[in-house]
Amino acid sequence: MSYNSKDIPIFKTFACDNNYYIYDTFSNYIFEVTSAQFAELSLLKKIGIQNFIQLNKEEKAYKDILCLFDKGLLKSNFISCIKHSESDYVEYLLKRQINDLSFQVTRNCNFNCRYCLYNNTHNFERQHEAANMTWSVAQKSIEYLYSHSCDSKSIGISFYGGEPLMNFELIKQIVDYCRKLFYSKRISFRMTTNASLFTDEIINYVINNEFNIAISFDGPERIQNKHRRFGTNGNDTYGTVRKIIDRIQKINMDYFNNHISFIAVAFDDENREDVISYFEDIGIDTKKVLIEEAGLSGIDYIPNIFKNNSEKTLNKNLLFDSIYSDKKTIPTTWHHNGPCIPGIKRLFVDISGKLYPCEKIVEHDCLSIGNIYSGIDIQKVEQFMNIGRLTEEECRVCWAMRYCDICVASCNDITKGCVSAKQKLLACRFVKEKTLSNFKKYVKNT
């Protein structure tokens, strides 16, 4: 029996706690079904709609599935074009509405962290090096932001490294120049740091400028010293960082409570409860502690620094609930949710002036979207926005399309230095696993 692949309806069947379910992608509904209906749905998936209808069987389960067709469910081939909804406006947005710039003020770091992407154990990315951004590059970067943000009401400035405080003088210059240029806009400053280089002068400076600071600190002495050691001599770092934390609290407890958060990185063999208990024991609100899984992402490039671990889980649940509650029809021209507009909200400039979509992107030329001298490559931004076109045939028939959060950061093949369909499909597998897991949690709680 032959069939047309475009005739295969887009849905997902699954079992949970001895019950059977179907998720219908077009309607965004999960239904409980009988085992007989489940078997008919499995057959439908194999042979396609037209062949299924022509079976003309008398079984009740078969006729139940036909009723779903009549109700507008189990549709196939309902997307004709993969295209990001903002594609037609991207040129205007990049010319007038860039509102955030992240500075890589240095590639140097005084720590050698076990899980950092840029230490000497990873071969596919640039290494920490004694290289700083110059004032010339920083000034040009700020002026680029200024000339491309005229329609933005607020401006965000972030500092990354390496360890950004190894180039503190440049940070001060950037802040002063930003305040001069953006005097009519709301401006905020953020920094991710290992905190070891804080002095009273620097502490008072970030307080006076209301920096939001994310301190990379793993908590208990045993864990911190295991993962984070000084780069020059391999010495422990816990004592140094803990004294700095105590010092910030002593200088201005109100600032500490409102502007300081923590990023702890944990491996699978470590008890996260011990980490949370540690922060509780030293009087830190655990809502300000984010526990990240160790991996190749690099600790110094983590956004959303004021989301704690429980909030992160809650937000993931809320995101699922938000998507599942959205029953709007998917338009024929559509793109999954992952890609932002590269360069608008988290534009990242490296020490040489190359521009990247955000701070999470590894610094390969294939992922650069331009530089501060010649500007942003609009065509490349459009390509990254429409990353679904890398795997268009798969995306058009994917049952998890509404829940997909894949962006270009997940599609980089670090061994080849390029964006690849193969890498995107690996990320796709993870998205499907995560979505199916959320479906099972949902049916268990309803």
C-alpha positions as CSV (number, residue, x, y, z in Angstrom):
1,M,0.0,0.0,0.0
2,S,1.6,3.3,-1.1
3,Y,1.0,6.6,0.6
4,N,2.0,10.3,0.3
5,S,4.1,11.5,3.2
6,K,2.2,14.8,3.1
7,D,-0.9,12.8,4.0
8,I,0.5,11.6,7.3
9,P,-1.3,13.6,10.1
10,I,0.8,15.3,12.7
11,F,0.3,14.0,16.2
12,K,2.0,12.0,19.0
13,T,0.7,9.0,20.8
14,F,2.1,8.0,24.2
15,A,1.3,5.9,27.2
16,C,1.5,6.9,30.8
17,D,0.5,4.9,33.9
18,N,-1.2,2.2,31.8
19,N,-3.3,4.8,30.1
20,Y,-3.1,5.9,26.4
21,Y,-3.1,9.4,25.0
22,I,-2.8,11.3,21.8
23,Y,-1.4,14.9,21.4
24,D,-2.9,16.6,18.4
25,T,-0.4,19.3,17.1
26,F,-2.8,21.4,15.1
27,S,-5.3,21.8,17.9
28,N,-2.7,21.7,20.7
29,Y,-4.9,19.2,22.7
30,I,-4.1,16.0,24.6
31,F,-6.8,13.4,24.6
32,E,-7.1,10.1,26.5
33,V,-7.9,7.2,24.2
34,T,-8.6,3.5,24.6
35,S,-6.1,0.8,23.7
36,A,-8.1,0.0,20.6
37,Q,-8.2,3.7,19.5
38,F,-4.5,3.9,20.2
39,A,-3.9,0.9,17.8
40,E,-6.0,2.6,15.1
41,L,-4.0,5.8,15.5
42,S,-0.8,3.9,15.1
43,L,-2.1,2.4,11.9
44,L,-3.1,5.9,10.7
45,K,0.4,7.2,11.3
46,K,1.8,4.4,9.1
47,I,-0.5,4.5,6.1
48,G,-1.8,8.1,5.9
49,I,-5.3,9.7,6.0
50,Q,-6.6,8.6,2.6
51,N,-5.6,5.0,2.9
52,F,-7.0,4.9,6.4
53,I,-10.4,6.3,5.3
54,Q,-10.5,3.7,2.4
55,L,-10.2,0.8,4.9
56,N,-13.9,1.4,5.6
57,K,-13.9,-0.8,8.7
58,E,-16.8,-1.4,11.1
59,E,-14.9,-1.4,14.3
60,K,-16.0,1.3,16.8
61,A,-12.4,2.4,17.5
62,Y,-11.9,2.9,13.7
63,K,-15.1,5.0,13.5
64,D,-14.0,7.0,16.5
65,I,-10.9,8.1,14.7
66,L,-13.0,9.1,11.6
67,C,-15.0,11.4,13.9
68,L,-11.8,13.2,14.9
69,F,-11.3,14.1,11.2
70,D,-14.8,15.6,11.2
71,K,-14.0,17.7,14.2
72,G,-11.0,19.2,12.4
73,L,-8.3,17.2,14.2
74,L,-5.5,15.0,12.9
75,K,-4.5,17.4,10.1
76,S,-1.6,16.9,7.9
77,N,0.7,19.2,5.9
78,F,-0.8,22.4,7.4
79,I,2.4,24.5,7.2
80,S,3.4,25.6,3.7
81,C,6.3,27.9,4.6
82,I,8.9,28.2,7.4
83,K,9.4,31.9,8.1
84,H,10.0,33.9,11.3
85,S,7.1,36.3,12.0
86,E,9.5,39.3,12.4
87,S,11.5,38.6,9.2
88,D,9.9,41.5,7.3
89,Y,10.8,44.0,10.0
90,V,14.3,42.9,11.0
91,E,16.1,45.6,9.0
92,Y,14.2,48.3,10.8
93,L,14.6,46.7,14.2
94,L,18.4,46.3,13.8
95,K,18.7,49.9,12.7
96,R,16.6,51.6,15.4
97,Q,15.7,49.2,18.3
98,I,18.9,47.5,19.5
99,N,18.5,47.8,23.3
100,D,21.2,45.7,24.9
101,L,24.9,45.2,24.5
102,S,27.2,42.7,26.2
103,F,30.9,43.5,26.4
104,Q,33.6,40.9,26.5
105,V,36.0,43.2,28.2
106,T,38.7,40.6,28.5
107,R,39.5,37.0,27.7
108,N,41.8,36.7,30.7
109,C,40.7,34.9,33.8
110,N,42.4,34.3,37.2
111,F,40.4,31.1,37.8
112,N,40.7,27.7,36.1
113,C,37.3,26.2,36.5
114,R,36.7,22.5,35.9
115,Y,33.6,23.0,33.6
116,C,34.5,26.3,31.9
117,L,34.3,26.1,28.1
118,Y,37.4,28.2,27.8
119,N,39.9,26.4,30.0
120,N,42.6,24.3,28.5
121,T,40.7,21.0,28.6
122,H,38.3,22.0,25.7
123,N,39.8,21.9,22.2
124,F,37.0,23.4,20.1
125,E,36.8,26.9,21.5
126,R,39.2,29.8,22.1
127,Q,41.2,29.6,25.3
128,H,41.5,32.1,28.1
129,E,44.3,34.5,27.2
130,A,45.8,37.8,28.4
131,A,43.9,39.8,25.9
132,N,41.7,42.8,26.8
133,M,39.3,44.9,24.9
134,T,40.7,48.4,24.2
135,W,39.0,51.7,24.8
136,S,38.9,52.3,21.1
137,V,36.9,49.1,20.5
138,A,34.6,49.8,23.5
139,Q,34.0,53.4,22.4
140,K,33.1,52.3,18.9
141,S,30.8,49.6,20.2
142,I,28.9,52.1,22.4
143,E,28.6,54.5,19.5
144,Y,27.2,51.7,17.3
145,L,24.6,50.9,20.0
146,Y,23.8,54.6,20.3
147,S,23.2,55.1,16.6
148,H,21.1,51.9,16.4
149,S,18.9,52.4,19.4
150,C,17.0,55.6,18.8
151,D,13.6,54.0,19.2
152,S,14.6,52.0,22.4
153,K,13.3,53.4,25.7
154,S,15.9,51.7,27.8
155,I,19.4,50.3,27.4
156,G,21.1,47.3,29.1
157,I,24.8,47.0,29.4
158,S,26.5,43.7,30.5
159,F,30.1,42.8,31.2
160,Y,31.6,39.4,30.6
161,G,35.0,37.8,30.4
162,G,37.1,35.8,31.1
163,E,36.8,37.5,34.4
164,P,35.6,41.1,33.7
165,L,37.1,42.6,36.8
166,M,40.5,42.0,35.3
167,N,39.7,45.0,33.1
168,F,37.9,47.1,35.6
169,E,39.3,50.4,34.3
170,L,37.6,49.8,31.0
171,I,34.4,49.0,32.7
172,K,34.4,52.4,34.3
173,Q,35.1,54.1,31.0
174,I,32.2,52.2,29.4
175,V,29.8,53.2,32.2
176,D,30.9,56.9,32.1
177,Y,30.5,57.1,28.3
178,C,27.2,55.2,28.3
179,R,25.8,57.6,30.9
180,K,26.9,60.5,28.7
181,L,25.4,59.2,25.5
182,F,22.2,57.7,26.9
183,Y,21.4,60.4,29.4
184,S,17.7,60.5,28.2
185,K,17.1,56.7,28.5
186,R,16.8,54.3,31.4
187,I,20.1,52.4,31.6
188,S,21.1,49.3,33.6
189,F,24.4,47.5,34.2
190,R,25.0,43.8,34.8
191,M,28.1,41.7,35.4
192,T,28.9,38.0,35.9
193,T,32.0,37.6,38.0
194,N,33.9,35.1,40.2
195,A,34.1,37.9,42.8
196,S,37.7,37.2,43.8
197,L,39.0,40.6,42.6
198,F,36.5,42.8,44.4
199,T,38.0,45.5,46.6
200,D,36.2,48.1,48.7
201,E,36.6,50.6,45.8
202,I,35.0,48.2,43.3
203,I,32.3,47.2,45.7
204,N,31.3,50.9,46.3
205,Y,31.5,51.6,42.5
206,V,29.0,48.8,41.6
207,I,26.8,49.9,44.5
208,N,26.8,53.5,43.4
209,N,26.0,52.5,39.8
210,E,23.4,49.9,40.9
211,F,25.0,47.0,39.0
212,N,23.2,43.7,39.1
213,I,25.9,41.2,39.9
214,A,25.8,37.4,39.4
215,I,28.6,35.8,41.4
216,S,29.8,32.4,40.1
217,F,30.1,30.5,43.4
218,D,29.4,26.8,44.0
219,G,28.7,27.1,47.7
220,P,30.2,24.6,50.1
221,E,34.0,24.8,50.5
222,R,34.6,21.2,49.3
223,I,32.6,21.8,46.1
224,Q,33.9,25.3,45.4
225,N,37.5,24.2,45.7
226,K,37.0,21.1,43.7
227,H,35.6,23.0,40.7
228,R,37.1,26.4,40.9
229,R,40.8,27.0,41.5
230,F,43.1,29.9,40.9
231,G,44.7,29.6,37.5
232,T,48.2,30.7,38.4
233,N,49.0,28.3,41.3
234,G,46.0,26.0,41.6
235,N,45.2,27.2,45.1
236,D,41.7,27.0,46.7
237,T,39.3,29.9,45.9
238,Y,36.6,29.4,48.6
239,G,38.2,31.5,51.3
240,T,38.8,34.4,49.0
241,V,35.3,34.5,47.6
242,R,33.5,33.9,50.9
243,K,35.4,36.9,52.4
244,I,34.2,39.1,49.5
245,I,30.6,38.0,50.0
246,D,30.8,38.8,53.7
247,R,32.4,42.2,52.8
248,I,29.6,43.2,50.4
249,Q,27.0,42.3,53.0
250,K,28.8,44.4,55.6
251,I,29.2,47.5,53.3
252,N,25.6,47.6,52.1
253,M,23.2,44.8,53.1
254,D,20.3,46.4,51.2
255,Y,22.3,46.4,48.0
256,F,23.4,42.8,48.6
257,N,19.8,41.6,49.0
258,N,18.5,43.4,45.9
259,H,21.3,43.3,43.4
260,I,23.5,40.2,44.1
261,S,22.6,36.7,42.9
262,F,24.6,33.5,42.7
263,I,25.3,30.9,40.0
264,A,26.3,27.5,41.2
265,V,27.3,24.7,38.9
266,A,26.7,21.1,39.9
267,F,27.7,17.8,38.5
268,D,25.4,14.8,38.6
269,D,27.1,13.2,41.6
270,E,26.6,16.2,43.8
271,N,23.7,16.8,46.2
272,R,21.9,20.0,45.2
273,E,20.2,20.1,48.5
274,D,23.6,20.5,50.2
275,V,24.2,23.5,48.0
276,I,20.9,25.1,48.8
277,S,21.3,24.4,52.5
278,Y,24.7,26.0,52.4
279,F,23.3,29.3,51.1
280,E,20.5,29.2,53.6
281,D,22.9,28.6,56.4
282,I,24.9,31.8,55.5
283,G,21.8,33.9,55.3
284,I,21.4,34.1,51.6
285,D,17.9,34.0,50.1
286,T,17.8,30.9,48.0
287,K,15.6,32.7,45.5
288,K,18.8,34.4,44.4
289,V,20.6,31.1,43.8
290,L,20.6,29.5,40.3
291,I,21.9,25.9,40.1
292,E,23.1,25.1,36.6
293,E,24.0,21.7,35.3
294,A,27.7,21.3,34.4
295,G,28.4,21.0,30.7
296,L,30.1,22.7,27.8
297,S,28.1,25.9,28.0
298,G,30.6,27.8,30.1
299,I,29.6,29.3,33.5
300,D,30.4,32.9,32.6
301,Y,27.8,33.1,29.8
302,I,24.5,32.5,31.7
303,P,21.6,34.9,31.2
304,N,18.6,35.6,33.4
305,I,20.8,35.8,36.5
306,F,18.1,36.5,38.9
307,K,16.1,33.3,38.4
308,N,16.6,30.8,41.2
309,N,16.5,27.0,40.8
310,S,12.9,26.7,42.0
311,E,11.8,29.7,40.0
312,K,13.5,28.2,36.9
313,T,11.5,25.0,37.3
314,L,8.4,27.0,38.0
315,N,9.0,29.1,34.9
316,K,9.5,26.1,32.8
317,N,6.1,24.7,34.0
318,L,4.5,28.1,33.4
319,L,6.0,28.2,29.9
320,F,4.5,24.8,29.2
321,D,1.2,25.8,30.6
322,S,1.2,29.0,28.6
323,I,2.0,27.2,25.3
324,Y,-0.5,24.4,26.0
325,S,-3.3,26.9,26.8
326,D,-2.7,28.7,23.5
327,K,-5.2,27.0,21.1
328,K,-4.7,29.5,18.3
329,T,-4.5,27.9,14.8
330,I,-1.0,27.6,13.5
331,P,-0.8,29.8,10.3
332,T,0.3,28.3,7.0
333,T,3.5,30.5,7.3
334,W,5.1,29.7,10.6
335,H,8.4,29.2,12.5
336,H,9.0,27.5,15.8
337,N,9.5,29.6,19.0
338,G,13.3,29.3,19.6
339,P,15.0,32.0,17.6
340,C,15.0,35.6,18.9
341,I,16.0,38.4,16.6
342,P,19.8,38.1,16.8
343,G,21.4,41.3,18.0
344,I,18.3,43.1,19.4
345,K,18.2,42.1,23.1
346,R,21.6,40.5,23.9
347,L,24.0,41.7,21.2
348,F,27.5,40.5,22.2
349,V,30.8,42.2,21.2
350,D,34.1,40.4,21.6
351,I,37.4,42.1,22.4
352,S,38.2,42.7,18.8
353,G,34.8,44.2,17.9
354,K,33.1,41.1,16.3
355,L,29.4,40.9,16.9
356,Y,27.5,37.8,17.9
357,P,23.8,37.2,18.5
358,C,24.2,36.9,22.3
359,E,26.7,35.9,25.0
360,K,25.8,32.2,24.9
361,I,27.1,31.8,21.3
362,V,30.5,30.3,21.0
363,E,32.9,32.6,19.2
364,H,33.2,31.0,15.7
365,D,33.3,33.1,12.6
366,C,30.3,31.2,11.3
367,L,28.2,32.5,14.1
368,S,29.4,36.1,13.9
369,I,26.7,38.5,12.6
370,G,29.1,41.3,11.8
371,N,31.4,43.8,13.5
372,I,31.3,47.3,14.9
373,Y,33.0,48.8,11.9
374,S,30.9,47.4,9.0
375,G,27.8,46.7,11.0
376,I,25.4,43.8,11.3
377,D,24.9,41.5,8.3
378,I,21.1,41.6,7.9
379,Q,21.1,38.5,5.6
380,K,22.9,36.4,8.3
381,V,20.6,37.6,11.0
382,E,17.6,36.6,8.8
383,Q,19.3,33.2,8.3
384,F,19.7,32.7,12.0
385,M,16.1,33.9,12.7
386,N,14.9,31.3,10.2
387,I,17.0,28.5,11.5
388,G,14.0,26.2,11.0
389,R,14.8,26.3,7.3
390,L,17.9,24.2,8.0
391,T,15.5,21.2,8.5
392,E,12.4,22.5,6.8
393,E,10.9,19.2,5.8
394,E,11.3,17.8,9.4
395,C,10.0,21.0,11.0
396,R,6.9,21.1,8.9
397,V,5.8,17.7,10.1
398,C,7.2,17.8,13.7
399,W,4.6,17.0,16.4
400,A,6.5,19.1,18.9
401,M,6.7,22.2,16.8
402,R,4.7,24.4,19.2
403,Y,7.1,23.6,22.0
404,C,10.4,23.9,20.2
405,D,12.9,26.4,21.6
406,I,15.9,25.6,19.3
407,C,17.9,28.6,18.2
408,V,21.2,28.9,16.3
409,A,23.1,28.4,19.5
410,S,22.0,24.8,19.4
411,C,22.9,24.3,15.8
412,N,26.6,24.9,15.8
413,D,28.8,22.0,14.9
414,I,31.9,22.9,16.9
415,T,34.0,20.2,15.2
416,K,33.4,21.8,11.7
417,G,32.9,25.4,12.7
418,C,29.5,25.7,10.9
419,V,25.8,25.7,11.5
420,S,24.5,22.3,10.5
421,A,21.2,20.5,10.0
422,K,22.7,17.4,11.7
423,Q,23.4,19.4,14.9
424,K,19.9,20.9,14.8
425,L,18.3,17.5,14.6
426,L,20.3,16.4,17.6
427,A,18.8,19.3,19.5
428,C,15.4,18.4,18.1
429,R,15.6,15.0,19.7
430,F,16.2,16.6,23.1
431,V,13.2,19.0,22.6
432,K,11.0,16.1,21.8
433,E,12.1,14.1,24.8
434,K,11.6,17.2,27.0
435,T,8.1,17.9,25.5
436,L,7.0,14.3,25.9
437,S,8.1,14.3,29.5
438,N,6.0,17.5,30.1
439,F,3.0,15.8,28.5
440,K,3.3,12.9,30.9
441,K,3.6,15.3,33.9
442,Y,0.5,17.1,32.6
443,V,-1.7,14.0,32.3
444,K,-0.6,12.8,35.7
445,N,-1.7,16.0,37.3
446,T,-5.1,16.3,35.5
